[in-house]
Amino acid sequence: MSSQNRRQFLSLTGTAFAGLYLSSCTTAGPRASTSPALSGSASPVGALVPDPAGMFDLPEGFSYRVISRLDEPMSDGGTVPDHADGMGCFDIGNGKLALVRNHELQPQHDGGSIPSGPAFDTVQRSLIPLPGGTTTIVLDAATLDVERQYRSLAGTIRNCAGGITPWGSWLTCEENTSRADGRINKDHGWVFEVPADAPGLVDPVPLTAMGRFNHEAACVDPTTGIVYMTEDRDDSLLYRFLPAQPGQLARGGTLQALVLGEVKDTRNWSARSMAAGDTLAASWITMDNVEAPDDDLRQRGAARGATLFARGEGIWMGDGEMFFTCTSGGAARQGQIFRLQPGNDRPDMLELFYESPAQSEYSFGDNLTVAPNGHLIVCEDSYDDIVHNHLRGITPAGEAYPLALLRMQTELAGACFSPDGRTLFVNVYSPAMTLAVTGPWPA
């Protein structure tokens, strides 16, 4: 990250500057919908209109453009890789935006042409980097024209989601815990940091103190610098990382897991432990041996009282609170959304904000973001042969509505807004595309 961005963050740590974030959510007690999903005139954006191109239905007045797609030549001599996943948008100055985009590629995948430069790991003993990592797209903020795109991290495995930081970088997370075995040369399962203004491949430094597990997403509380992280497993935990020096994650810190008193399981699969609207005080236990060579952090945490979640995935910071999805949580196993409010001098509070009653209302929510008007925007990640994936809006009252429909049998990912709130960027997973969506967003 640039030294200027880091200095700005460090000078503000400990003050209320959540307004630096792209978006916020209301804090008035929202509840899950008990009625069918909003549609048509009941939706704040109106009914979806079929896309003449047959790809991406949007409400009246909205439009999209494809700004990047699989196999396009990039400015560094490489080509756009596949499996576009989590993504963050940054104002990098001089009228430019940067999108830092994950690619959830595994060793067996074709990563396309990767330029020479630093890489965390290679295929066997060759000089060929593992195909996972990030690409960066630099846009003109006014026209959304792509000025350049390039690889910004190489040699990692299955970069799924991550999160933006207040100091201008993207935390990209490996959803993989492979061990060095001769086919690959290093252990994986780490978080890496990619400055938004990096002009090319960054030095890939694993942030090992943040734990080795099946990482999904991350967000940073700007008042404290604490990083919150989700884990994509059926028996996952919610983690937080207390950095030794806020804004300088490579200097180490303390990893903890969330505890909800007597509630040890929020999944609501065999028995209901939380209903929508329930709010419980949370505490945290400190984890040891966080580099976890046996990939057992979640089991060790649960044995000490940490609470289980059903496939924790997207997480995003709002105004003094954060939201995260649990993809297969709930009695219907169609997904849950939780809201965590850090207490600072008071106990943290966790609320079951929304639980899907049926696939038709909301199915397998994954990446999410907070819109400038306080609504949540959630990317569905269902591979059902009949129902295709939506962007789902969730109102502050906990009501779900369709914002967009992808008419391809693949997932949506990486939803994030431009700093001015006028453009929503979102990825089509495979074949990889990045879309820019504009229109009359609700106030």
Summary of the structure (lengths in Angstrom):
residues: 443
radius of gyration: 20.1
end to end distance: 32.9
largest distance: 59.2
contacts: 1639
relative contact order: 0.18
helix: 7%
strand: 40%
